[in-house]
């Protein structure tokens, strides 16, 4: 259970990082 939750959290963090990078690229 803890492992699955950790994976979900990492996946959400990765998506947020990718979205932030995309926004920064568009703003550049």
C-alpha positions in Angstrom: 0.0 0.0 0.0 2.7 2.4 1.0 4.8 1.5 -2.1 1.8 2.1 -4.4 1.1 5.4 -2.8 4.7 6.4 -3.2 4.6 5.5 -6.9 1.5 7.6 -7.3 3.1 10.5 -5.6 6.1 10.3 -7.8 4.0 10.1 -10.9 2.0 13.2 -9.9 5.3 15.0 -9.1 6.7 14.0 -12.5 3.6 15.2 -14.3 3.8 18.5 -12.4 7.5 18.9 -13.3 6.8 18.2 -16.9 3.9 20.7 -16.9 6.1 23.3 -15.3 8.9 22.7 -17.8 6.4 23.0 -20.7 5.0 26.3 -19.2 8.6 27.7 -18.8 9.4 26.7 -22.4 6.3 28.5 -23.7 7.1 31.6 -21.7 10.7 31.6 -22.9 
